[in-house]
Amino acid sequence: MVCRMTKIQRLVLTLGLLALAGGRISAAVVESDVCVYGGTSGGVVAAVAAAHLGQTVSLAVYDTHLGGLTSGGLGATDVGTVTAIGGMAREFYRRIGRCYGQEERFDFEPHVAAQVFADWLREAGVTPHWRQRLATVTKSGTRITEIRMEDGTVYRAKMFIDATYEGDLMAQAGVSFTFGREGTNVYDEPLNGVRASTPKHQFDVAVDPYIIPGNSASGLLPFIQPGDGGTPGAGDRRIQAFNYRLCFTQNPTNRLPHVQPPDFDPARYELLGRLLDAWRAAGKKLTLHSFFNITALPNGKTDMNNNGPFSTDFIGMNWTYPTNDYAAREKLDRQHREYIQGMIWYLLTSPRAPETLRDELRTWGPCRDEWPETGGYSPQIYVREARRLLGEYMMTQADCAGDRVAPDSLCLGSYNMDSHNCQRVVQHGVVRNEGDVQVHVPRPYPIAYRAILPRRSECENLLVPLALSASHIAFGSIRMEPVFMMLGQGAGTAAALADVDAVSVQQLSYARLAAQLTKDGALLHWQPTGLAGITAGIIVDNAGPGVSVTGDWQASTATAGFLGRDYWHDANAGKGEKSVTFVPQLPRAGRYQVALYWPAASNRASNVPVDVNFAGGLQTVLVDETREHAGWVPLLTTNFDAGTNGWVRLRTTGTTNHVITDAVRWLPVSAASQ
């Protein structure tokens, strides 16, 4: 690896030598056009974006971990609508793809992501400064002039970017912020506030919450919060649960053993024991999937996330995190990690866990080649939300639902309005989780540039791309790593242009910003998948109604260009034993053009048999799935009856290489000719 010393590094070295020559060590002073505080994925992209526009950039990283959650275990990317990801975020996933010999890839190993980020910074001439903990912020009027770290390092710049998950820089700069849940009446958001009903990740059996069963005076078991959850729709200061994403493997040569955390006490996990008892009494068959959402990553690794009523989410134990000092946060980080290790140890050792479950869990363990310095556990806790800016524009449920459209789009959001549980309480004498929300957004929506801007009266040279101005429920959709990277690109670009134009970030011409972002590949406005007529006709998607399967198909988002949330592949196995049938609900009889859609790649089968059942009979068409295409690929045009008599079946018989299935469209001939 070739290292080049930047002007900033030379300045720091010179200052250090001068201090030593004077007989004392003085704090380093780092001067740059743009200072980025936070080594998250969005922080890295912000730094690179500003550097690409000719700015000198300093990047101050809290610890020594680069890339935040993207390189911290969240290897199964929450993409939402993949075709809404543009600009430098899309470039990141293409760089990931090249590491695996593919055009692009959205699931990957943590160390691969970390290397991509490091290489990107090196190419841009940006050298991270490690172990930088913010101590103070100095302002002149409404402009930040410098920020000082606990080790005495001072950063002076004309523009600053707070790229932390926690919003630490904006808070120290005196910028208004909030945290927790707004009431439903604050921004007219039915999905915000305390939930009247929480159906998902919920206790599906009755579990007694009290230390002495049935005796409320005996007190609550650990991991249960007092009260009944509060008034539905009311706001509170509770935030959705954190966890660690687990990169585990079953490869014996790369598998570390599970560890018993310090001071482990099985009595603390009595709630889990009672859940196991209740599930066993109900006849439920328990597997690892009962407790973990397991997504496969390359080379036999996983991204394991929370699943079910008692899992890796440490519900209700993070409410103070947004405004905690560093020591208190580190304590919470440790408690979260040891909670997860304790849960795993309990499942491994408790006789209340079925032996089959214990045997299955023994085959898994942390990866030896991921984060060896922390025993195979990520150094990055999953901060799902913390502080949120109260800025020039507040993103709300109306923006996510498409009922309001921000005119100053910085990028697109597309993921569900998503919140994990916020508390675990007692309702009607049994344990209940509260706060989980999972609501689909109808289409990708613009995220306002003004949402990353503090009020001009508070700060004129600060951008906040991660802890941006959004309500709890809107932030639940926005808070995905690809979006953070796109917002980081917007922030880095805006900082550079505002500096060049000698204006505040609020005064920057949006037309100028939009033109530069578009030039650099950002997507500011949604055009469905970028393909003409993609939503016309009757579409049956693999993940929607009207689909039936035989055999085992695997979901994937690894190759871009699919419809809906994912596509399926046959894993290049079980040839002749697998098929997928798409059945439309046609509104009327007539002539329809039947077309197929799939994400093409070189490892696809070139001879996929596709049967089309229509009013006059059955016809089989062979499809070459290695073929690149710009939209729907027509199979044939023929007559169909109204209703569900027609269908298309994709088979794996006689195929070599991977068979892909994604979506089928029936387009009326009159529409097809337009």
C-alpha positions as CSV (number, residue, x, y, z in Angstrom):
1,M,0.0,0.0,0.0
2,V,1.4,3.4,-1.0
3,C,0.9,6.1,1.5
4,R,1.1,9.8,0.6
5,M,1.5,12.5,3.2
6,T,-1.2,15.2,2.8
7,K,-0.7,18.9,3.5
8,I,-2.7,18.5,6.7
9,Q,-0.4,15.7,7.8
10,R,2.7,17.7,7.1
11,L,1.2,20.6,9.0
12,V,0.5,18.4,12.0
13,L,4.0,16.9,11.9
14,T,5.5,20.4,11.6
15,L,3.6,21.7,14.6
16,G,4.6,18.6,16.6
17,L,8.3,19.1,15.8
18,L,8.1,22.8,16.7
19,A,6.5,22.0,20.0
20,L,9.2,19.5,20.8
21,A,11.9,21.9,19.9
22,G,10.4,24.4,22.3
23,G,10.8,21.8,25.1
24,R,7.1,21.1,25.5
25,I,4.3,19.2,23.6
26,S,1.4,21.3,22.5
27,A,-1.9,20.1,21.0
28,A,-1.9,19.4,17.2
29,V,-3.9,21.8,15.1
30,V,-5.5,20.4,12.0
31,E,-6.7,22.9,9.5
32,S,-8.9,22.0,6.5
33,D,-11.7,23.4,4.3
34,V,-14.1,20.7,5.6
35,C,-14.0,18.8,8.8
36,V,-16.0,15.6,9.1
37,Y,-16.6,14.3,12.6
38,G,-17.6,10.6,12.6
39,G,-16.2,7.6,10.9
40,T,-19.5,6.1,9.9
41,S,-20.4,5.0,6.4
42,G,-21.9,8.4,5.8
43,G,-18.9,10.1,7.3
44,V,-16.5,8.3,4.9
45,V,-18.6,9.2,1.9
46,A,-19.0,12.8,3.0
47,A,-15.2,13.1,3.3
48,V,-14.6,11.5,-0.1
49,A,-17.3,13.6,-1.8
50,A,-15.8,16.9,-0.5
51,A,-12.3,15.8,-1.4
52,H,-13.4,14.9,-5.0
53,L,-14.5,18.5,-5.3
54,G,-11.0,19.8,-4.5
55,Q,-11.5,20.5,-0.8
56,T,-8.9,19.7,1.9
57,V,-10.7,17.4,4.3
58,S,-10.0,16.2,7.9
59,L,-11.8,13.1,9.2
60,A,-12.0,12.7,13.0
61,V,-13.0,9.2,14.0
62,Y,-14.2,8.4,17.6
63,D,-12.3,5.1,17.9
64,T,-10.5,3.0,15.3
65,H,-13.5,1.5,13.6
66,L,-14.2,2.8,10.1
67,G,-17.6,2.4,8.4
68,G,-20.1,2.2,11.2
69,L,-22.7,-0.5,10.9
70,T,-21.9,-1.2,7.2
71,S,-18.5,-2.7,8.3
72,G,-19.8,-3.5,11.8
73,G,-21.9,-6.6,11.1
74,L,-24.8,-5.3,9.1
75,G,-23.6,-7.2,6.0
76,A,-27.2,-8.0,4.8
77,T,-27.9,-4.5,3.5
78,D,-31.4,-3.0,4.1
79,V,-31.8,-1.9,0.5
80,G,-35.5,-1.0,0.3
81,T,-35.9,-0.4,-3.4
82,V,-32.5,-1.1,-4.8
83,T,-33.0,1.0,-7.9
84,A,-33.4,4.1,-5.6
85,I,-29.8,3.8,-4.5
86,G,-27.6,6.1,-6.5
87,G,-24.4,8.0,-6.5
88,M,-21.5,7.1,-4.2
89,A,-23.6,4.7,-2.3
90,R,-24.2,2.7,-5.4
91,E,-20.4,3.0,-6.2
92,F,-19.7,1.5,-2.7
93,Y,-21.8,-1.6,-3.5
94,R,-20.1,-1.9,-6.9
95,R,-16.7,-1.8,-5.2
96,I,-18.0,-4.5,-2.9
97,G,-19.1,-6.5,-5.9
98,R,-15.7,-6.3,-7.5
99,C,-14.2,-7.9,-4.4
100,Y,-16.3,-10.9,-5.1
101,G,-15.9,-10.9,-8.9
102,Q,-19.4,-9.4,-9.5
103,E,-20.8,-6.2,-10.9
104,E,-22.2,-5.2,-7.5
105,R,-23.2,-6.9,-4.3
106,F,-25.4,-5.9,-1.3
107,D,-24.4,-8.7,1.1
108,F,-20.8,-9.0,2.2
109,E,-18.3,-9.7,4.9
110,P,-17.6,-6.9,7.4
111,H,-13.8,-6.8,6.8
112,V,-14.4,-6.5,3.1
113,A,-16.5,-3.4,3.7
114,A,-13.9,-1.9,6.0
115,Q,-11.2,-2.4,3.4
116,V,-13.3,-0.7,0.7
117,F,-13.8,2.3,3.0
118,A,-10.1,2.5,3.8
119,D,-9.1,2.2,0.1
120,W,-11.6,4.9,-0.8
121,L,-10.2,7.4,1.7
122,R,-6.7,6.6,0.6
123,E,-7.5,7.2,-3.0
124,A,-9.2,10.5,-2.1
125,G,-6.1,11.6,0.0
126,V,-8.0,11.7,3.3
127,T,-6.2,10.2,6.3
128,P,-8.4,9.4,9.3
129,H,-7.5,10.7,12.7
130,W,-8.2,7.9,15.3
131,R,-9.5,8.0,18.8
132,Q,-10.9,11.5,18.5
133,R,-13.5,12.2,21.3
134,L,-15.2,15.5,21.0
135,A,-14.7,17.8,24.0
136,T,-15.7,21.3,23.1
137,V,-17.0,23.4,20.2
138,T,-16.1,27.0,19.7
139,K,-18.3,29.3,17.7
140,S,-18.2,32.9,16.5
141,G,-21.8,34.0,16.2
142,T,-23.5,31.3,14.3
143,R,-20.4,29.7,12.8
144,I,-18.3,27.0,14.3
145,T,-14.6,28.0,14.2
146,E,-13.0,25.0,15.8
147,I,-13.7,21.8,17.7
148,R,-11.4,20.3,20.3
149,M,-10.9,16.7,21.2
150,E,-10.3,15.2,24.6
151,D,-6.6,14.6,23.6
152,G,-6.2,18.3,22.9
153,T,-6.3,18.0,19.1
154,V,-8.0,21.1,17.5
155,Y,-9.8,21.0,14.2
156,R,-10.3,24.3,12.4
157,A,-12.4,24.4,9.2
158,K,-14.7,26.5,7.2
159,M,-17.4,23.8,7.1
160,F,-18.2,21.0,9.5
161,I,-20.2,17.8,9.1
162,D,-21.6,15.9,12.0
163,A,-21.5,12.3,10.7
164,T,-22.1,10.5,14.0
165,Y,-25.1,8.3,14.7
166,E,-25.6,10.2,18.0
167,G,-25.5,13.8,16.8
168,D,-22.7,14.7,19.3
169,L,-21.3,17.6,17.3
170,M,-24.6,19.3,16.6
171,A,-25.5,19.1,20.3
172,Q,-22.2,20.6,21.4
173,A,-22.7,23.4,18.8
174,G,-25.9,24.4,20.5
175,V,-28.2,23.2,17.8
176,S,-31.8,22.2,18.7
177,F,-32.5,18.5,18.7
178,T,-35.0,15.9,20.0
179,F,-35.1,12.2,20.8
180,G,-37.7,9.6,21.5
181,R,-41.2,9.4,20.0
182,E,-43.5,12.2,19.1
183,G,-47.1,11.9,19.9
184,T,-49.4,11.2,17.0
185,N,-50.8,14.7,17.1
186,V,-47.4,16.6,16.8
187,Y,-47.0,16.0,13.1
188,D,-50.3,14.2,12.4
189,E,-48.6,10.8,12.3
190,P,-50.8,7.8,13.1
191,L,-47.7,5.5,13.3
192,N,-45.8,7.6,15.9
193,G,-46.0,7.5,19.7
194,V,-46.9,4.6,22.0
195,R,-48.5,1.8,20.0
196,A,-52.0,0.5,20.8
197,S,-51.0,-2.8,19.2
198,T,-47.6,-4.5,18.6
199,P,-48.2,-7.7,16.7
200,K,-44.7,-8.5,15.5
201,H,-41.8,-9.7,17.6
202,Q,-44.3,-10.3,20.3
203,F,-44.9,-12.9,23.0
204,D,-47.3,-15.4,21.4
205,V,-47.7,-17.3,24.6
206,A,-48.7,-16.1,28.1
207,V,-45.6,-15.5,30.3
208,D,-45.8,-14.4,33.9
209,P,-43.7,-11.3,34.6
210,Y,-43.3,-11.5,38.3
211,I,-40.4,-12.9,40.4
212,I,-42.9,-15.0,42.2
213,P,-45.4,-16.1,39.6
214,G,-48.8,-14.4,40.1
215,N,-47.5,-12.2,42.9
216,S,-47.1,-8.6,41.6
217,A,-45.7,-7.5,45.0
218,S,-42.7,-9.7,44.5
219,G,-41.4,-7.4,41.7
220,L,-40.7,-7.7,38.0
221,L,-38.3,-10.1,36.4
222,P,-35.1,-8.6,34.8
223,F,-35.6,-7.1,31.3
224,I,-39.1,-5.9,32.0
225,Q,-39.9,-2.2,32.6
226,P,-42.5,-0.9,35.1
227,G,-45.9,0.2,33.9
228,D,-48.3,-0.9,31.1
229,G,-46.6,1.0,28.3
230,G,-48.5,4.3,28.4
231,T,-51.3,5.9,26.6
232,P,-51.6,4.8,22.9
233,G,-50.5,7.7,20.6
234,A,-48.7,9.6,23.4
235,G,-45.1,10.7,22.9
236,D,-42.3,9.7,25.2
237,R,-38.5,9.7,25.5
238,R,-38.1,6.0,24.7
239,I,-36.1,4.9,21.7
240,Q,-36.1,1.7,19.8
241,A,-33.9,-1.1,21.0
242,F,-30.2,-1.5,20.1
243,N,-28.3,-4.7,19.6
244,Y,-25.1,-6.0,17.9
245,R,-25.3,-7.7,14.5
246,L,-23.6,-11.1,14.8
247,C,-21.2,-12.4,12.2
248,F,-21.1,-16.1,13.1
249,T,-20.0,-19.2,11.2
250,Q,-20.3,-23.0,11.2
251,N,-16.9,-23.4,9.7
252,P,-14.9,-25.2,12.4
253,T,-11.5,-23.7,11.3
254,N,-12.9,-20.2,11.5
255,R,-15.3,-20.6,14.5
256,L,-14.5,-19.1,17.9
257,P,-16.1,-20.7,20.9
258,H,-19.0,-19.1,22.7
259,V,-18.0,-17.3,25.9
260,Q,-19.7,-17.0,29.2
261,P,-19.8,-13.3,30.0
262,P,-18.4,-11.9,33.3
263,D,-20.7,-12.3,36.3
264,F,-23.2,-14.5,34.3
265,D,-26.2,-15.3,36.4
266,P,-28.8,-17.6,34.9
267,A,-31.5,-16.1,37.2
268,R,-31.3,-12.9,35.1
269,Y,-32.6,-14.9,32.2
270,E,-35.6,-16.3,34.0
271,L,-37.9,-14.5,31.5
272,L,-36.3,-16.4,28.7
273,G,-36.6,-19.7,30.7
274,R,-40.3,-19.1,31.2
275,L,-40.7,-18.4,27.5
276,L,-39.0,-21.6,26.6
277,D,-41.3,-23.5,29.1
278,A,-44.4,-21.9,27.6
279,W,-43.3,-22.6,24.0
280,R,-42.5,-26.2,24.9
281,A,-45.9,-26.6,26.6
282,A,-47.6,-25.2,23.4
283,G,-45.8,-27.8,21.3
284,K,-43.7,-25.3,19.4
285,K,-40.6,-26.7,17.7
286,L,-37.6,-24.5,18.5
287,T,-34.7,-23.8,16.2
288,L,-32.1,-21.1,16.1
289,H,-34.5,-19.1,13.8
290,S,-36.8,-18.9,16.8
291,F,-34.3,-16.4,18.3
292,F,-32.3,-15.0,15.4
293,N,-33.0,-13.7,11.9
294,I,-30.1,-15.4,10.1
295,T,-29.0,-14.1,6.7
296,A,-26.2,-15.9,4.8
297,L,-23.1,-13.9,3.8
298,P,-20.2,-15.0,1.6
299,N,-17.7,-17.6,2.8
300,G,-20.0,-19.3,5.2
301,K,-20.7,-16.3,7.4
302,T,-23.9,-14.7,8.6
303,D,-25.5,-11.5,9.6
304,M,-27.7,-12.5,12.6
305,N,-30.3,-10.0,13.8
306,N,-33.1,-9.8,16.3
307,N,-36.0,-12.1,15.9
308,G,-39.0,-12.9,18.1
309,P,-40.1,-11.8,21.5
310,F,-36.8,-12.4,23.3
311,S,-33.7,-12.0,21.2
312,T,-30.6,-9.8,20.7
313,D,-32.5,-6.6,21.0
314,F,-31.9,-5.3,24.6
315,I,-35.3,-3.8,24.9
316,G,-35.7,-0.8,27.1
317,M,-32.1,-0.6,28.2
318,N,-30.9,2.3,26.0
319,W,-33.2,5.2,26.8
320,T,-30.4,7.4,28.2
321,Y,-28.0,6.6,25.3
322,P,-28.7,9.8,23.2
323,T,-27.4,12.2,25.8
324,N,-25.1,9.9,27.8
325,D,-21.5,10.9,28.2
326,Y,-18.8,8.7,26.7
327,A,-18.3,6.6,29.8
328,A,-22.0,5.9,30.3
329,R,-22.3,4.9,26.6
330,E,-19.4,2.5,26.8
331,K,-21.0,1.0,29.8
332,L,-24.2,0.5,27.9
333,D,-22.3,-0.9,24.9
334,R,-20.7,-3.5,27.2
335,Q,-24.0,-4.3,28.8
336,H,-25.6,-4.9,25.4
337,R,-22.8,-7.2,24.3
338,E,-22.8,-9.2,27.6
339,Y,-26.6,-9.4,27.5
340,I,-26.3,-11.1,24.1
341,Q,-23.5,-13.4,25.1
342,G,-25.5,-14.3,28.3
343,M,-28.6,-15.1,26.2
344,I,-26.5,-17.4,24.0
345,W,-24.8,-19.0,27.0
346,Y,-28.2,-19.6,28.7
347,L,-29.6,-21.3,25.5
348,L,-26.4,-23.4,25.4
349,T,-26.5,-24.5,29.0
350,S,-30.0,-24.4,30.4
351,P,-31.9,-27.7,30.6
352,R,-35.0,-25.7,29.7
353,A,-33.7,-25.3,26.2
354,P,-34.4,-28.3,24.0
355,E,-31.3,-30.4,23.4
356,T,-31.8,-30.1,19.6
357,L,-31.6,-26.3,20.0
358,R,-28.5,-26.5,22.1
359,D,-26.9,-28.9,19.6
360,E,-27.6,-26.5,16.8
361,L,-26.2,-23.5,18.6
362,R,-23.0,-25.4,19.4
363,T,-22.3,-25.6,15.6
364,W,-22.1,-21.8,15.4
365,G,-19.7,-19.3,16.8
366,P,-18.1,-15.8,16.1
367,C,-15.8,-15.6,13.1
368,R,-12.1,-15.8,14.0
369,D,-11.2,-13.5,11.1
370,E,-13.7,-10.7,11.9
371,W,-12.8,-8.2,14.6
372,P,-10.2,-10.5,16.3
373,E,-9.3,-7.6,18.7
374,T,-12.8,-7.9,20.2
375,G,-13.3,-11.6,20.2
376,G,-15.3,-11.8,17.0
377,Y,-18.0,-9.3,18.2
378,S,-18.4,-6.1,16.4
379,P,-17.0,-2.9,18.0
380,Q,-20.0,-1.0,16.6
381,I,-23.3,-1.2,18.6
382,Y,-26.4,-0.8,16.4
383,V,-27.5,2.7,17.2
384,R,-30.9,2.6,15.6
385,E,-31.7,6.1,16.7
386,A,-30.4,8.7,19.1
387,R,-30.6,12.5,18.9
388,R,-32.4,13.9,15.9
389,L,-31.9,17.4,14.5
390,L,-34.7,20.0,14.7
391,G,-33.7,21.7,11.5
392,E,-35.0,23.7,8.5
393,Y,-37.3,20.9,7.4
394,M,-38.8,18.0,9.4
395,M,-39.2,14.7,7.5
396,T,-42.4,13.1,8.7
397,Q,-44.8,10.2,7.9
398,A,-46.4,12.3,5.2
399,D,-43.1,12.4,3.3
400,C,-42.6,8.7,3.5
401,A,-46.2,8.0,2.5
402,G,-45.9,10.3,-0.5
403,D,-48.5,12.7,0.9
404,R,-46.0,15.5,0.9
405,V,-43.0,15.9,-1.5
406,A,-39.9,17.8,-0.5
407,P,-38.9,20.1,-3.4
408,D,-35.2,20.1,-2.5
409,S,-34.4,16.4,-2.8
410,L,-30.9,15.3,-1.6
411,C,-31.5,11.6,-2.3
412,L,-34.3,9.0,-2.0
413,G,-35.5,6.9,0.9
414,S,-37.5,3.7,0.2
415,Y,-37.3,1.3,3.2
416,N,-40.3,0.5,5.5
417,M,-41.2,2.9,8.2
418,D,-39.5,0.6,10.7
419,S,-39.1,0.7,14.5
420,H,-38.0,-2.0,16.8
421,N,-39.6,-2.4,20.1
422,C,-39.1,0.4,22.6
423,Q,-40.2,-1.2,25.9
424,R,-41.2,-4.5,27.5
425,V,-44.0,-4.1,30.0
426,V,-46.9,-5.9,31.7
427,Q,-50.3,-5.8,30.2
428,H,-53.2,-7.8,31.6
429,G,-50.9,-9.8,33.8
430,V,-48.5,-11.0,31.1
431,V,-45.4,-9.8,29.4
432,R,-45.8,-7.7,26.3
433,N,-43.3,-5.9,24.0
434,E,-44.3,-2.4,22.7
435,G,-43.2,-0.2,19.9
436,D,-42.5,-2.4,16.9
437,V,-43.7,-0.8,13.6
438,Q,-43.2,-2.2,10.1
439,V,-45.2,-0.3,7.4
440,H,-44.4,-0.4,3.7
441,V,-43.8,2.9,1.9
442,P,-45.7,3.0,-1.4
443,R,-42.7,4.3,-3.5
444,P,-39.3,5.9,-3.0
445,Y,-39.5,9.4,-1.7
446,P,-37.2,12.5,-1.7
447,I,-35.3,13.4,1.5
448,A,-35.0,17.2,1.8
449,Y,-31.7,19.0,1.7
450,R,-33.1,21.2,4.4
451,A,-33.5,18.2,6.7
452,I,-29.7,18.0,7.2
453,L,-29.5,21.8,7.9
454,P,-29.7,23.3,11.4
455,R,-31.8,26.5,11.6
456,R,-29.8,29.3,10.2
457,S,-30.1,31.2,13.4
458,E,-28.3,28.4,15.3
459,C,-25.5,27.4,12.9
460,E,-24.5,28.4,9.4
461,N,-21.6,26.0,8.6
462,L,-22.8,22.7,9.9
463,L,-24.5,19.8,8.1
464,V,-26.0,16.8,9.9
465,P,-26.6,13.9,7.4
466,L,-27.2,11.0,9.9
467,A,-28.9,12.5,12.9
468,L,-31.0,14.5,10.6
469,S,-34.3,16.4,11.1
470,A,-37.0,13.7,11.1
471,S,-39.7,12.4,13.4
472,H,-39.3,9.0,15.0
473,I,-41.4,7.2,12.5
474,A,-39.9,8.9,9.4
475,F,-36.4,8.4,10.8
476,G,-37.3,4.7,11.0
477,S,-37.5,4.6,7.2
478,I,-34.5,6.9,6.5
479,R,-32.0,5.3,9.0
480,M,-30.6,2.7,6.5
481,E,-26.9,2.5,5.7
482,P,-27.3,3.1,1.9
483,V,-29.4,6.2,2.7
484,F,-26.8,7.4,5.2
485,M,-24.1,7.1,2.4
486,M,-26.3,9.1,0.0
487,L,-26.9,11.7,2.6
488,G,-23.2,11.8,3.3
489,Q,-22.5,12.5,-0.4
490,G,-25.0,15.3,-0.3
491,A,-23.5,16.8,2.9
492,G,-19.9,16.6,1.5
493,T,-21.0,18.1,-1.8
494,A,-22.9,20.9,-0.1
495,A,-20.1,21.7,2.3
496,A,-17.6,22.0,-0.7
497,L,-19.9,24.2,-2.8
498,A,-20.9,26.4,0.2
499,D,-17.2,27.0,0.9
500,V,-16.3,27.7,-2.7
501,D,-19.3,30.1,-3.0
502,A,-18.5,31.7,0.5
503,V,-22.1,31.3,1.6
504,S,-23.8,29.5,4.5
505,V,-25.1,26.0,4.0
506,Q,-28.6,27.5,4.2
507,Q,-27.9,30.0,1.5
508,L,-26.3,27.6,-1.0
509,S,-28.2,27.5,-4.3
510,Y,-30.2,24.3,-4.4
511,A,-30.1,24.3,-8.2
512,R,-26.3,24.3,-8.0
513,L,-26.2,21.5,-5.5
514,A,-28.7,19.4,-7.4
515,A,-26.7,19.8,-10.7
516,Q,-23.5,18.7,-9.0
517,L,-25.1,15.7,-7.3
518,T,-26.8,14.6,-10.5
519,K,-23.5,14.9,-12.4
520,D,-22.0,12.6,-9.8
521,G,-24.7,10.0,-10.2
522,A,-27.1,10.8,-7.4
523,L,-30.8,10.0,-7.8
524,L,-32.9,12.9,-6.7
525,H,-36.3,12.0,-8.2
526,W,-38.0,8.7,-8.5
527,Q,-38.7,7.1,-11.9
528,P,-39.8,3.5,-11.3
529,T,-36.6,1.5,-11.7
530,G,-35.6,3.9,-14.5
531,L,-37.5,1.7,-17.0
532,A,-40.3,3.0,-19.2
533,G,-43.7,1.4,-18.4
534,I,-42.4,-0.7,-15.6
535,T,-45.5,-0.4,-13.6
536,A,-48.0,-0.8,-16.4
537,G,-50.1,-3.9,-16.8
538,I,-50.7,-6.7,-14.2
539,I,-47.5,-7.6,-12.5
540,V,-47.0,-10.7,-10.3
541,D,-43.8,-10.4,-8.2
542,N,-42.0,-13.3,-6.7
543,A,-42.6,-11.9,-3.1
544,G,-46.3,-11.1,-3.8
545,P,-49.6,-12.9,-4.1
546,G,-50.3,-15.2,-6.9
547,V,-47.0,-17.1,-6.6
548,S,-46.5,-20.8,-5.7
549,V,-43.3,-22.8,-5.6
550,T,-42.0,-26.3,-5.6
551,G,-38.5,-27.0,-4.2
552,D,-36.2,-24.7,-2.2
553,W,-35.6,-21.2,-3.6
554,Q,-33.3,-18.7,-1.9
555,A,-34.0,-15.0,-1.7
556,S,-31.3,-12.6,-2.7
557,T,-30.6,-8.9,-3.4
558,A,-27.0,-9.4,-4.5
559,T,-27.5,-8.3,-8.1
560,A,-29.2,-5.0,-8.8
561,G,-32.0,-4.6,-11.2
562,F,-34.8,-6.6,-9.6
563,L,-38.4,-5.7,-8.8
564,G,-39.9,-5.5,-5.4
565,R,-37.8,-6.4,-2.3
566,D,-35.7,-9.3,-3.8
567,Y,-35.5,-12.1,-6.3
568,W,-35.1,-15.8,-5.9
569,H,-32.5,-18.3,-7.2
570,D,-32.3,-22.1,-7.2
571,A,-28.7,-22.1,-5.8
572,N,-27.8,-24.0,-8.9
573,A,-29.0,-27.2,-7.2
574,G,-31.9,-29.7,-7.4
575,K,-32.2,-29.3,-11.1
576,G,-35.6,-30.5,-12.4
577,E,-37.1,-30.5,-8.9
578,K,-37.9,-26.7,-8.6
579,S,-40.4,-24.4,-10.2
580,V,-42.2,-21.1,-9.6
581,T,-45.7,-20.4,-10.9
582,F,-47.1,-16.9,-11.4
583,V,-50.9,-16.6,-11.6
584,P,-52.4,-13.2,-12.4
585,Q,-55.9,-11.9,-11.7
586,L,-56.8,-10.6,-15.2
587,P,-59.6,-8.1,-15.2
588,R,-61.0,-9.1,-18.6
589,A,-60.4,-11.5,-21.4
590,G,-58.3,-10.4,-24.4
591,R,-54.8,-10.3,-25.9
592,Y,-51.9,-9.7,-23.5
593,Q,-48.2,-9.5,-24.0
594,V,-46.5,-11.7,-21.4
595,A,-43.1,-10.5,-20.3
596,L,-40.4,-11.6,-17.9
597,Y,-38.1,-9.6,-15.7
598,W,-35.0,-10.7,-13.9
599,P,-31.6,-9.3,-12.8
600,A,-29.2,-10.6,-15.4
601,A,-25.6,-11.7,-14.8
602,S,-23.0,-14.0,-16.3
603,N,-23.6,-16.8,-13.8
604,R,-27.2,-17.3,-14.9
605,A,-28.7,-20.2,-16.9
606,S,-29.0,-19.6,-20.6
607,N,-31.7,-22.2,-21.2
608,V,-34.5,-21.6,-18.7
609,P,-37.8,-23.3,-19.7
610,V,-40.8,-21.0,-19.1
611,D,-44.2,-22.4,-19.7
612,V,-47.0,-20.0,-20.6
613,N,-50.6,-21.3,-20.1
614,F,-53.1,-19.2,-22.1
615,A,-56.6,-19.5,-23.5
616,G,-55.5,-21.6,-26.5
617,G,-53.1,-23.9,-24.9
618,L,-49.6,-24.1,-23.4
619,Q,-46.3,-22.9,-24.9
620,T,-42.8,-23.2,-23.6
621,V,-40.2,-20.5,-24.2
622,L,-36.5,-20.9,-23.5
623,V,-35.0,-17.8,-21.8
624,D,-31.4,-16.8,-21.7
625,E,-30.9,-15.2,-18.2
626,T,-27.3,-14.1,-19.0
627,R,-28.8,-11.6,-21.4
628,E,-28.7,-7.9,-20.3
629,H,-32.0,-6.2,-20.9
630,A,-33.4,-2.7,-20.5
631,G,-36.8,-3.6,-19.2
632,W,-39.4,-6.3,-19.6
633,V,-38.4,-9.2,-21.9
634,P,-41.5,-10.3,-24.0
635,L,-42.2,-14.1,-24.1
636,L,-45.2,-14.0,-26.4
637,T,-48.5,-12.2,-27.1
638,T,-51.7,-14.2,-27.1
639,N,-55.2,-14.5,-25.7
640,F,-56.0,-15.0,-22.1
641,D,-59.3,-15.6,-20.2
642,A,-60.4,-13.3,-17.5
643,G,-59.6,-14.3,-13.9
644,T,-56.9,-16.8,-12.9
645,N,-56.9,-19.4,-15.6
646,G,-53.7,-18.2,-17.2
647,W,-50.3,-18.7,-15.6
648,V,-46.5,-18.7,-16.2
649,R,-44.3,-21.4,-14.8
650,L,-40.5,-21.1,-14.6
651,R,-38.7,-24.4,-14.3
652,T,-35.1,-25.6,-13.7
653,T,-35.3,-28.7,-15.8
654,G,-32.2,-29.2,-18.0
655,T,-30.6,-25.9,-16.9
656,T,-27.0,-25.3,-16.1
657,N,-26.0,-22.5,-13.8
658,H,-28.3,-20.4,-11.6
659,V,-31.9,-20.0,-12.4
660,I,-33.4,-16.7,-11.4
661,T,-37.1,-15.8,-10.9
662,D,-38.3,-12.3,-10.2
663,A,-41.5,-11.0,-11.9
664,V,-44.0,-11.6,-14.7
665,R,-46.2,-9.0,-16.4
666,W,-49.4,-9.3,-18.4
667,L,-49.8,-6.1,-20.5
668,P,-52.9,-5.5,-22.6
669,V,-51.9,-5.3,-26.3
670,S,-53.4,-1.8,-26.6
671,A,-51.1,-0.7,-23.8
672,A,-48.1,-2.6,-25.2
673,S,-48.4,-0.7,-28.5
674,Q,-48.3,2.7,-26.9
